[in-house]
């Protein structure tokens, strides 16, 4: 059985008015999706999980040709990350 690396992306905003502002409880992971201790957590500040993070480097080092993507805001961050993963040569699967 092959193992799959799980990588969580935490989206934070520098705007105090945002739901994703660091000090707002709404920026935290929901109870049903808490990362386990061995899982990666990357923080991003823009729509794509590839910009400003080392996500691409991790996926290439782990030799992950397929990327399974899920998230909360499909027409923003999820869509942007999915499109960019394809542009970078990965095979995206959007759940």
Buried (B, 14 or more C-beta within 10 A) or exposed (E): EEEEEEBBBBBBBEEEEBEBBEEBEEBEEEEEEEEEEEEBEBEBEEBBBBBEBEBBEBBBEEEBEEBEBEBEEEEEBBBBBBBBBEEBEBEBEBE
